[in-house]
Amino acid sequence: MSAPAAAPSPTGTGSPTSTTSPTGTASPTGSPSPTGTATRLTDDQAERRALVPAAKVTWDKAADTAVGEVSGSKLVEIELTRAEAGSTASPASPAPSPGGPEWAAEVATQDGTRHTVRVDAVSGRVIGSQPDPEQDAEDKQETADLLGKAKVTAQQAVKTATGRKQGTVSTVALDNDDAGKVIWSVDVVTQNDWYLTTFDVDAASGQILREEVDRD
């Protein structure tokens, strides 16, 4: 009687060797890796990557320059932005090229009169300064009230925010939150992923009231 040699062997039919292995189907190498997906930036991320490193002057240096430009003023808001085409400046302080980085600051005197001061984010020079022409008496009073209620300085609020999240500060603004509290809103850009994290810091107590990450 012959041996059952003609029967299919396990190796020829059902052996793990002949089936698709995990390496061939679900390998991290074959699927999109975190590194591969992280390189596809959104428009906002790409804009931050282009603008933030181009600014050689930090927010605090620009804020000091803006406050020094208007006697008796305090910082209300400062934001890193791009210079617009057609921006004017004095001959001694030429405007940055269109699209170049600049700090747009709002400072206010004790009576609440706001002034817009533009600071070149590369040279640190003032490239424009003018009072807000649209402010009325009510607007001035609101600004004066904000400044009067802010017991925490912008520098202290930024230190609190960057103590929670290390990165580059792109905006600092004194405002009221939805609950009516006076806050410093601080935007921090992280350069490993170009996300923007916004912190609302209580301008009276210095506590962080809100933290929100913008991944777009």
C-alpha positions in Angstrom: 0.0 0.0 0.0 1.5 3.3 -1.0 2.2 6.2 1.4 -0.1 9.3 1.4 2.6 11.3 -0.3 0.2 12.8 -2.8 -1.8 14.6 -0.2 -1.2 18.4 -0.1 1.3 19.2 2.7 0.5 21.9 5.3 3.4 23.8 3.9 2.0 23.8 0.3 -1.5 24.9 1.3 -2.0 26.4 4.6 1.5 27.2 5.8 2.0 30.7 7.3 4.9 31.0 4.9 2.5 31.2 1.9 0.0 33.5 3.5 0.4 37.3 3.6 2.4 38.2 6.7 1.7 41.2 8.9 4.8 42.7 7.4 3.3 42.6 4.0 -0.1 44.1 5.0 0.0 46.4 8.0 3.6 47.3 8.4 4.2 50.9 9.6 6.7 51.0 6.7 4.0 50.4 4.2 1.5 52.8 5.7 1.8 56.5 5.9 4.1 57.4 8.8 3.7 60.2 11.2 6.7 61.8 9.7 5.2 61.6 6.2 1.9 63.2 7.2 3.4 65.9 9.3 5.2 67.4 6.3 1.9 68.3 4.6 1.2 71.7 6.2 -2.0 73.6 6.0 -1.9 77.1 4.6 -1.9 78.6 8.1 1.0 76.3 9.2 3.0 77.2 6.1 2.4 80.9 6.7 3.7 80.6 10.3 6.7 78.6 9.1 7.5 81.4 6.6 6.8 84.4 8.9 7.9 83.5 12.4 11.6 82.7 11.7 11.8 85.8 9.6 11.1 88.0 12.6 14.4 88.8 14.3 12.9 91.2 16.9 10.9 89.5 19.6 7.5 90.7 20.7 8.7 92.3 24.0 11.5 94.3 22.3 9.0 95.5 19.7 6.5 96.3 22.5 9.0 98.4 24.4 9.8 100.3 21.2 6.1 100.9 20.5 5.4 102.1 24.1 8.5 104.3 24.0 7.2 106.0 20.8 4.1 107.3 22.6 4.8 109.1 25.8 2.9 107.8 28.8 1.4 104.9 27.0 0.9 101.2 27.8 0.7 98.2 25.5 -2.8 97.1 24.5 -2.0 94.7 21.7 0.8 93.5 19.5 0.7 91.1 16.6 3.3 89.7 14.1 2.1 90.3 10.6 3.3 91.1 7.1 4.0 94.6 5.8 1.4 95.6 3.2 2.3 97.0 -0.2 2.3 100.7 -0.2 3.2 101.1 3.5 4.8 104.4 4.2 7.6 105.3 6.6 10.0 108.1 7.3 13.2 108.4 5.2 15.2 107.6 8.3 13.3 104.4 8.8 12.3 102.9 5.5 9.4 100.5 5.4 10.2 96.8 5.1 9.6 95.2 1.7 6.0 94.2 1.0 5.4 90.9 2.7 8.2 91.4 5.2 7.6 90.8 8.9 6.5 93.6 11.1 4.9 94.1 14.5 1.6 95.9 14.5 1.2 97.4 18.0 -1.7 99.2 19.7 -0.7 101.4 22.7 -2.9 103.7 24.7 -2.3 106.7 27.0 -4.0 106.9 30.4 -7.1 108.5 29.0 -7.6 105.5 26.6 -6.4 107.2 23.4 -5.0 104.5 21.2 -2.1 104.8 18.8 -1.0 102.3 16.2 2.7 101.8 16.1 4.3 99.7 13.4 7.8 98.2 14.2 10.0 96.5 11.6 10.4 93.0 12.9 13.9 92.7 11.4 15.6 96.1 12.2 13.4 96.9 15.3 12.8 100.5 14.0 9.5 102.3 14.1 8.1 102.5 10.6 4.8 104.2 11.4 2.9 105.8 14.3 -0.5 107.5 14.4 -3.5 107.9 16.7 -6.6 105.9 16.0 -8.8 108.3 14.1 -12.0 106.4 14.7 -12.0 106.4 18.5 -14.9 108.2 20.2 -15.2 109.0 23.9 -16.9 105.7 24.7 -14.1 103.8 23.0 -11.5 105.7 24.9 -13.3 104.9 28.2 -13.4 101.2 27.4 -9.7 101.1 26.7 -8.9 103.1 29.9 -11.0 100.7 31.9 -9.2 97.7 30.4 -5.8 99.1 31.3 -7.0 100.1 34.8 -8.2 96.5 35.6 -5.1 94.8 34.3 -3.1 94.0 37.4 -0.9 91.5 35.5 1.5 92.9 32.9 1.8 91.6 29.4 5.2 90.3 30.2 3.9 88.3 33.2 1.0 86.9 31.1 3.5 85.7 28.4 5.7 84.1 31.0 2.8 82.2 32.3 1.7 81.1 28.8 5.2 80.1 27.7 5.7 78.2 31.0 2.9 76.0 29.9 3.9 75.8 26.2 7.4 76.7 24.9 7.4 78.5 21.6 7.5 81.8 19.8 4.9 84.5 20.9 3.1 86.0 17.9 0.3 87.9 19.5 -0.4 89.5 22.9 -3.7 91.3 23.4 -5.6 92.8 26.3 -9.4 92.1 26.0 -12.5 90.9 27.7 -13.4 87.2 27.4 -17.0 85.9 27.0 -17.6 86.0 30.7 -16.6 89.6 30.9 -13.2 89.1 32.6 -10.3 91.2 31.5 -7.7 88.8 30.0 -4.4 88.8 28.2 -4.8 86.6 25.1 -1.4 85.1 24.2 -0.6 83.2 21.0 2.3 80.8 21.0 3.7 79.1 17.9 5.5 75.8 18.3 8.1 75.4 15.6 8.2 71.6 15.6 4.7 71.4 14.1 3.8 75.1 13.5 0.6 74.8 15.6 -0.7 77.9 17.3 -1.8 77.7 20.9 -3.9 80.5 22.4 -3.9 81.1 26.1 -6.4 83.4 27.9 -4.6 84.6 31.1 -6.7 86.4 33.8 -5.3 89.9 33.9 -6.2 90.2 37.6 -5.0 86.9 39.0 -2.6 85.7 36.4 -4.2 82.3 36.1 -4.8 80.5 32.8 -8.5 80.5 32.0 -8.4 78.8 28.6 -6.0 77.0 26.4 -6.8 76.2 22.8 -4.6 74.6 20.1 -5.2 75.6 16.4 -3.9 72.7 14.3 -5.0 74.2 11.0 
